[in-house]
Amino acid sequence: MHAQVGIIGAGPAGLLLGHLLHLKGIDSVIVENRSQDYVIDRVRAGVLEQGTVDLMIQMGVGARLQREGLRHEGLYISFSGRRHHIDLAELTGGKAITVYGQNEVVKDLIDARIATGRPVYFEAANVSVHDIDSPRPKIRFQKDGRNQEIACDFIAGCDGFHGICRPSIPEGSIKIYEREYPFGWLGILAEAAPSSEELVYTYHERGFALFSMRSPKITRLYFQVPPAEDIGNWSDDAIWDEMLIRMTTRDGWKPNTGRILQKGVTPMRSFVAEPMRYGRMFLAGDAAHIVPPTGAKGLNLAAADVMVLAQAFARFYQQNSTQLLDQYSDICLRRVWKAQRFSWWMTSTLHRFPGETEFDYRRQLADLDYLIGSRAAMTSLAENYVGLPMDVPLV
Ligand SMILES: Cc1cc2nc3c(=O)[nH]c(=O)nc-3n(C[C@H](O)[C@H](O)[C@H](O)COP(=O)(O)OP(=O)(O)OC[C@H]3O[C@@H](n4cnc5c(N)ncnc54)[C@H](O)[C@@H]3O)c2cc1C
């Protein structure tokens, strides 16, 4: 087989890239090691920046997102028992975020991929990359017990944090910047109507908590726990008790409770690999960087990366220019580091750190008190949260 671009991973990055390339008349093959159902059912991100929504619509894959996505023009910051509203739209000239599950995004993109008739291989075993620093890199894998090889002009490593692309780069050719946080998030999906129309970020003396939702019937909630916490230690009743202790405000607002459909613990880390390229292989999305989920940036960064990458491939095939390909890593990393900064700030402002002192606790409260009293501080949060301007035209 031959493909102009071989894409490894059918997560948001790989699927978005595949469709952007399709719109530009560039052929691609997508190779994914999980099943189609597994990829669609994986519950993860849910907050789409304005630019990600605009991208989906302009790509022609935004119809269901526009119908079913929940547009939020504000959010709440809660501390000392009070919720404070931040008007994202008013502070950013009308921009907003949209709550639409990552699994819905992936489902829409898989439907779109299948409709194009372009190849996507699920359940590909033993995926590997070869000759990535040569003009003809290759992807090898097994499908239904048969060996397959795709000779490519370029490979896009969109295979997430645990994929094989980044580890295939020779040691010393990329530099890793990393920070692990001394906590994780215990997250649940519950059959309960959201009791707030907008997200509520809570800083409580027992630690961080987040109220969010996936649909008018499903609430998504998180609270901070130690990073290696065993979910088996948490009965459903104990989870609800902790959620309610942290989130209930003095005016009596609290999440509605209901049957817990899914629960799990996710550790948190910041991670950046530089540069996001080796030879003819380009890394995009979680394969190149991870942010703690507090700023809701992971999926959005993946979208921003592949927008640049798709434009760069188009420039190569249409104008025979490698200029944008050569600039790909630098362009993306500027945005990635700003997202790292914002996600780190949200995380460190809203979480309790082991061993912190009463001084630290009061300083954090003062940080939040300043935030809700200063238009400049709220604007800074708002423009980062709805998403900084994209670096290249949308499609
Ligand atoms: C609990 C949680 C909450 C989150 N909340 C948010 C949020 O609110 N907002 C936000 O923007 N982000 C959030 N994120 C982050 C977001 O989910 C990721 O940043 C996003 O999935 C990145 O997309 P990706 O395509 O780069 O990687 P992935 O979604 O990880 O996709 C990579 C794909 O590659 C496949 N793959 C892996 N290895 C191989 C291999 N060897 N061969 C072939 N295929 C392979 C994987 O199966 C997967 O399908 C959250 C993440 C978690 C875990």
The ligand as a Gaussian input file, in Angstrom:
#p B3LYP/6-31G(d) Opt

LIG

0 1
 C      -10.161000      12.049000      32.348000
 C       -9.757000      12.964000      31.228000
 C      -10.435000      14.166000      31.055000
 C      -10.067000      15.028000      30.030000
 N      -10.759000      16.210000      29.889000
 C      -10.450000      17.035000      28.871000
 C      -11.232000      18.208000      28.609000
 O      -12.186000      18.527000      29.316000
 N      -10.904000      18.976000      27.531000
 C       -9.854000      18.648000      26.721000
 O       -9.606000      19.382000      25.733000
 N       -9.101000      17.538000      26.938000
 C       -9.376000      16.711000      27.982000
 N       -8.649000      15.549000      28.154000
 C       -7.549000      15.238000      27.262000
 C       -8.017000      14.649000      25.955000
 O       -8.834000      13.524000      26.181000
 C       -6.789000      14.259000      25.098000
 O       -5.912000      15.357000      25.060000
 C       -7.175000      13.849000      23.687000
 O       -7.730000      12.551000      23.711000
 C       -5.965000      13.869000      22.748000
 O       -6.303000      13.334000      21.502000
 P       -5.231000      12.510000      20.665000
 O       -5.924000      12.124000      19.416000
 O       -3.972000      13.272000      20.602000
 O       -4.900000      11.244000      21.554000
 P       -5.836000      10.013000      21.957000
 O       -7.235000      10.443000      22.157000
 O       -5.128000       9.327000      23.072000
 O       -5.820000       9.105000      20.662000
 C       -4.719000       8.303000      20.308000
 C       -5.208000       7.105000      19.541000
 O       -4.101000       6.318000      19.160000
 C       -4.382000       4.963000      19.415000
 N       -3.119000       4.243000      19.604000
 C       -2.333000       4.197000      20.693000
 N       -1.274000       3.411000      20.472000
 C       -1.383000       2.957000      19.206000
 C       -0.598000       2.103000      18.409000
 N        0.499000       1.548000      18.883000
 N       -1.003000       1.856000      17.158000
 C       -2.134000       2.404000      16.654000
 N       -2.938000       3.210000      17.367000
 C       -2.557000       3.490000      18.636000
 C       -5.239000       4.998000      20.661000
 O       -6.015000       3.812000      20.825000
 C       -6.108000       6.217000      20.384000
 O       -7.278000       5.898000      19.676000
 C       -8.996000      14.672000      29.166000
 C       -8.328000      13.454000      29.328000
 C       -8.682000      12.607000      30.339000
 C       -7.951000      11.294000      30.490000

